[in-house]
Amino acid sequence: MKKISILIPCYNEVENVVPISEAVIKIFVETLTEYDYELVFIDNASRDGTRDKLKELCAGNKKVKAIFNVTNFGQFNSPFHGMCQTTGDCTITMCCDFQDPPEILPAFIRKWEEGYRIVSGIKTSSKENPVIYGMRTMYYKLIKHMSRVQMLEHFTGFGLYDKTFIALLKELDDPIPFVRGIVAEYGAGFGLATVEYEQPKRRAGKTHNNFYTLYDAAMLSITSYTKIGLRLCTFLGLTCAGLSFLAGLLFLVQKLINWDGFSAGITPILLGVFLIGGMQLFFMGIIGEYILNINTRVIHRPIVVEEKRINFEKEAGSSHETESF
């Protein structure tokens, strides 16, 4: 019997962990009866009682497992680490808030059985704020044209990954993994299919995405998979240098021939100083993002540090604290 791993990252989802586990288990009991399953939650240091709910779930069902992180490792590291801890023939990752609809799981598995080793969920529409959805659309199109790999539009990571792809993730040894970019880079070689869906509203609780998290995601994709930031600095810098040279040459000619018909005045000079200064600060910020990316990779801290595992088998030589019920 093939085993399907369901990975659900969570952070302060006390109202959602029980309903999402019930919804997923119901699908396996009623629809996917020919498959075994494991349901793995990886908690990013919740502070609202989520961990107590997870302990109750694990106590009631040995197939429900939990990983507790010592602190919040962000929206990319924690799911990536969780994917690498699953043991199924394939792994499906989904959000805890029902915005990744559980009813799509059978469609993913059908595609997998057809031979596709990666099946990506693609949002065709969303019931979220239309302004936010529109901004996401512009971002996806922008990064798709800027990137050196073929990024998938409106792909958030919700999808199915064969165990052979999970094995690749383990080999990458990337301290700042970006699964969407990895899928875009290697997906074609593994056989990539897509399943379209409409994204529903969050079931309960508040979204944990804000300007900083969205900006962080954008910068990670830009600095990891594009050269456009640095190239933009180079080309615009050369353009400004050329224009400055021509302006200086023009002023020199004016000075030599005593041409009073052209006078620079102080205002254009000040505007030019502020323009160049603003561009320099912008470019320093872009270069800083690339340097921060490099610095994180060089330091190479662990992707995630675990506090505890529940319902996992104790591995020889492992330092993880484990519990079982």
GUVO-156037 format. One record per residue: x, y, z of N, C-alpha, C in turn. Coordinates in steps of 0.02 Angstrom, whole numbers, plus 50000, padded with zeros to 5 digits. Example, Ala and Ser with C-alpha at 12.3 -4.5 7.8 and 13.67 -1.06 7.14 Angstrom:
506604971650390506154977550390506604983550390;506424988850354506844994750357506455000250394;
This chain:
500424994050000500005000050000500445006350000;500325010749953500705016949949500515021550007;501015025250029500915029750086500965036950063;500475041050082500455048150065500605052150127;501085056650123501245061150178500905067850166;500565070350216500265077050213500645081450262;500955086650238501335091250281500945097750287;500835099750350500465105950364500865110350411;501195115450385501535120250429501015124450466;501175126350527500695130450564501045135350611;500715140850624500955145850672500345149550698;500205148650762499615151750794498975150150755;498835143750748498245141350712497815137050757;497705139250819497345135150867496635133650844;496335138050804495655136950781495615132450719;496185131150688496165127550624496475120550625;496925119050673497295112750669496835106650675;496345106950719495885101250726495435100550665;495105105950641494685105150581495065102950519;495685105450509496055103450449496255096150454;496445093750514496625086750521496015082350509;495435084350534494815080450523494635080250449;494715085950414494545086150344495005081650302;495655081750318496135077650280496015070250294;495945068450357495835061450375495195058850344;494665062850342494035060850312494125059050238;494545062850203494655061450132494985054650123;495465053050167495795046550162495325040850182;494905041950230494445036650254493895035350203;493655040650170493075039950126493245039550052;493785042850031493935043249959494585039649941;495105040649979495755037849963495895031650006;495425027050006495465021250050496025016450032;496275016749970496795012149949497495014549968;497535020250003498185023050022498245023350099;498855022250122499025023750191499225031150194;499245033950254499415041050259499775042550324;500135048150325500375051250386500235058650380;500025061650435499865068650437500365072050482;500815076150453501365079150489501245086650496;501215088950558501185096050573501875098350594;502105104050569502725107050594502545114050619;502625114950684502405121050717502995125850727;502885132050707503405137150707503385141350771;503385137850829503395141250895502755145250907;502185141950901501545145250915501495147050988;501095152351001501015154651070500275155051090;499835151951052499115152751063498765146251083;499135141151100498815134851118498805129751062;499095131451005499115126850949499465120250968;499995120851006500385114851023499985110151068;499565112751111499145108551153498645104651109;498375107951059497915104551013498285099150974;498895100550953499275095650916499445089550959;499595090651021499725084951066499105080651074;498525083651077497905079851082497785075751019;497915078750961497825075250897498305069250893;498925070350912499425064950910499245059350958;498955061051016498765056051065498185051751039;497755054750999497175051150974497295047250910;497845048450875497975045150811498725044750799;498985038750797499705037750788499955040250721;499505040850673499705043150606499775050750603;499555054150655499655061350660500305062550697;500755066350666501415067750695501515075250701;501965077150745502095084350755502835085650766;503055091150739503735093750751503665100650780;503975101850838503955108450869504635111850861;504635117650829505255121450821505395125550883;506035126950896506215130750956506035138050949;505985140550887505775147450875505475147850805;505265153750785504965154550719505515155250667;505555150450622506085150450571505825152950503;505245156050502505015159150441504575154650398;504285157850347503785154550306504075149750254;504745149750245505045145350196505445139650228;505835141150278506265136050309505865130550342;505355132450379504975127450417504635122350372;504255124450320503965119450275504485115150239;505035118250219505555114550184505835108950230;505975110750292506225105750339505715100250350;505075102250356504555097250366504505092350307;504565094950246504545090650187505095085350190;505675087350215506245082750218506175077550273;505675078350318505575073550372505015068650357;504665069450302504115064950286504385058350260;503975053150265504205046350247503765043050194;503305046650165502845043650117503145042950047;502775039450004502985038849934502915045449898;502505049849924502465056749900502245061049959;502365067549953502195072250005501765077849976;501225079450010500795085049991500845090350045;501035096450025501075101950072500465106450064;500195108750119499605113050117499585117450179;499245123050173499175127750229498665125150279;498715127750339498275125550394497605129250394;497555134750356496975139150362496425137850311;496465132150275495965130150225495995134250161;496485138750153496555142250089496845137750036;497155132150057497335126750011496805121350022;496295121049979495715116749992495885109249994;495705105750048495855098650053495535094349999;494975096549972494635092549921495035091849856;495575095549849496005095049790496475089049796;496565086249855497055080849864496955075049816;496345072449806496275066849758496505068549688;496395074849666496615076849599497375076749595;497715078949647498445078549649498685071349642;498375066949679498595059949680498455056549613;497905058249581497765055449514498305057449465;498515063749467499055065949422499705062249438;499825061249502500435057649523500415050449497;499835047249500499775040349476499845040049400;499735045649366499835045749294500575046249275;501005047349324501725047549312502065054049326;501685059349342501985065749359502265065449430;502875067749439503185067449505503125073949543;502905079249510502735085549544502065087849517;501605089349562500945091949543500835098449582;500805104049546500765110549578500055113349575;499815115849630499175119149632499245126449609;498845128349560498875135049532498215138749545;498255144449577497655148349591497415151849527;496795150649507496515154249450496125160349473;495905160249535495555165949565495605165249641;495395170449675495455170249748494905174549779;494675172249837494175176049875494495180749925;495165181449921495505186149964495395193249938;495685198049972495625205049952495845205849879;495415208549835495595209049764496205213349751;496325218349794496925222449786497545218349798;497545214349852498115210049868498215204949812;497665202149788497725197149734498005200349671;497795206549656498065210049598498805211549605;499015213349666499735214649678500135208249671;499845202649695500195196249687500265194549613;499745195849574499765194349502500325198249469;500385204749485500915208749456501595206249476;501665204249540502305201549563502485195249526;502015190549519502155184249485502375185449412;502025190049379502205191449309502895194749305;503035199249352503685202649353504245197649364;504185193449415504715188749432504785183449378;504235181849344504265176949290504695179449232;504635185949217505025188849162505745190449183;505855191549248506515193249271506945187149285;506625181549301506995175749325507345171949269;507885168549288508235164349240507905157449234;507405155949276507015149749271506285151549259;505895146849237505195147949220504755147449282;504665153049316504265153049377503525151849360;503175148349406502465147049398502075152749429;501595155449392501185160849418500665158049467;500565161549522500065159849574500165152749601;500795150849608500975144549641501295146349707;500985144049762501205145849829501595140349863;501675134549830501985128849861501505123149874;500855124649871500325119549880500365114649822;500535108449838500605103549785500855096849811;500965092249765501205085549780501915084749754;502335081449794503035080449776503215073049787;503445069749735503645062849740504255062149785;504345056149813504915054949858505585056049824;505615055249757506235056549722506405064049723;505895068249720506015075449725506195077349797;505875074149846506055075349916506785073549928;507015068149897507715066149903508175071549875;507965074749820508365080349793508395086049842;507835087749874507835093149923508335091849979;508375085650000508845083950054509575084850032;509705083849968510385084349942510605091549930;510135096049923510305102949904510715106549956;510595105150019510965108350074510945116050067;510335118650059510235125750049509985128950113;510355133650144510135136550207509555141350201;509405143750141508825148050130508425145350070;508105139650080507755136350024507125140150002;507005140149938506415143349909506095138149863;505615134349890505335128649855505035130549788;504715136349785504405138449721504945139049667;505515141849684506055142349636506365135649619;506425131249669506705124549657506255120649610;505595121249620505115117949575505185120649505;505245127249498505315130249432505955128049398;506485127149438507135125549410507185118149389;506905113749429506995106549416506345102949397;505785106449401505135103149391505055099649325;505285102849271505205099849205505555093149199;506125092549231506495086249228506165080649266;505775082349317505425077249356504735075649328;504495079649283503815078749258503335082849301;503125088549275502725093349313502035093949283;501535093249326500835094349306500545099749352;500005102849330499675107949370498945106249380;498675108449436497955107749451497705114649471;497205117049437496945123749451496405123449504;496365128849543495855129249596495725136449613;495155137649644494995144349670495175144449744;495555149549764495765150049834495195152849876;494965148849926494435151449970494715156150023;494265159150061494485163450116494765159250173;495175162450214495425159250274494835157150317;494865151050344494305148450384494225152350449;494765153250485494745156550550495425159550565;495435164250613496065167250632496275172750583;496855175650597497115181050556497715178750516;497785181450456498365179850416499005182350450;499545178650440500185180650469500625184150418;500365184950358500735188650307500645196150317;501175199750310501165207050313501655209650261;501755216250262502195219150212502895216250217;503135215150277503825212650286503895205550258;503405201150274503465194250251503395193850175;502945197950147502875198050074503505200850040;503785206150071504405209050044504975203950049;505005200250104505525195250113505475189850060;504855187750045504765182649993504975185349924;504795191649910504975194549846505735195149839;506075197449892506795198249889507165191549884;506895186449918507205179849914507175177149843;506615177949810506555175549741506985179649693;507035186249705507425190449661508175189049669;508405188749732509125187849743509355180649729;508895175849733509085168849722509045166749648;508585169949611508465167549543508485172849489;508715178849505508785183949454509435187749462;509655190849408510225195449409510005202549393;509345203449388509095209749363509265215649409;509285214549475509445220049520510135222849508;510625218449505511315220649493511395223449423;511075220349374511125222849305510805229749299;510255230749336509925237249335510385242649363;510725240949418511205245649447511745247449397;512005242349362512555243449314512325247849256;511765246049225511545249649165511325256749180;510945257749235510725264449251511315268649276;511795265449310512395269049331512785271549271;512865267149221513215269249160512835274849124;512175274349123511765279549091511855286249126;511815286149192511905292449230512605295249220;513105290749220513785293049210513865296349142;513565293349091513595296149023513255302849019;512655303349050512295309749048512685315149087;512985313149143513385317949181513985320349141;514295315749105514865317649063514655322649009;514075321348976513835325848924513655332648953;513345332649013513175339049045513795342949063;514305339449090514935342749106515265345649044;515245341948989515535344248926515165350448901;514505350448908514095356148886514265362348927;514345361548992514525367249034515225369849018;515675365249001516355367348982516345371448918;515945369248870515885372948808515585379848821;515065379948865514765386348882515265391248913;515675388448956516175392548990516695395248941;516885391048894517405393048846517165398448798;516545397848777516295402548726515895408248756;515835408148825515465413548858514755414048834;514425408348827513745408248801513265409548859;512935415448857512485417348911511775414748900;511665411848842510985409348827510825403048866;511325400048897511205393948936511495394949005;511085394549055511315395449124511025389849166;511465386549202511235380749240510835382849301;511085387649339510755389449401510845384149454;510645385849517510745381149572510215375849576;509585377449553509035372649559509165366149521;509355366549457509495360249422510055356249454;510555359749482511105356249515510855352449576;510435355849617510165352549676509735346549658;509305347549607508885341949585509315336049562;509845337649526510295332349504510625328649561;510835332549613511155329449671510675324849707;510045327249719509555323049753509375316949712;509325317749646509165312049602509705306749606;510325308949597510885304149599510955301049669;510855305149722510895302549790510365297349803;509745298749781509205293949790509335287449753;509595287949692509745281949653510305277949686;510785281349714511335277849748511075273949808;510635277049848510355273549905509945267549884;509555268349830509155262849804509595257049783;510125258649745510565253449721510955250149778;511135254149828511475251249886511015246249921;510365247849924509885243149953509825236749914;509815237249848509785231249805510405226949815;510985230149813511615226449822511625223349893;511365227049942511345224450010510925218150016;510375217849978509955211749980510345205749953;510725206749900511135201249873511685199249924;511985204249956512505202750006512205199050065;511595201050086511265197550141511125190350123;510925189150060510815182350036511465178250040;512005181350017512655177950019512875176650091;512775181550134512975180850204512605175050238;511955174550224511565169050254511815162350231;512005161850167512255155550141512945153850170;513355158950179514035157750205514015155650278;513595158950318513525157050389513265149950395;512775148250353512515141450347512285138650414;511855142350448511545139850508511035134350489;510825130250536510315125150521509675128350495;509345125050449508715127650423508205128350479;508175123350522507715123150578508055119550636;507925121850696508135118250757507505115850792;507455109350802506855106450832506905106450908;506325107350939506265106651011506035099551029;505555097050990505255090651007504915087650946;504875080950945504485077350896503985072850932;503405071950901502905067550929502695062350877;502675056150896502475050350855502955048750799;503575051250804504105049150758504505043550790;504735038950749505175033850775505855036750791;506145034550846506805036950867507325034150820;507715038750789508245036650744508905035850781;509295030950759509945029850791510385035950783;510675038250839511115043950836510765050650834;510085050650836509715056950832509715060350900;509755066950900509745070850961509055073750974;508565072350929507895075150938507535072050997;507215076151037506785073551090506135071051059;505945065051073505345062151043504855060051096;504215060351078503685057851121503235053351079;502905048751111502395044751077501845043351127;501255042251101500685041051144500405034151132;
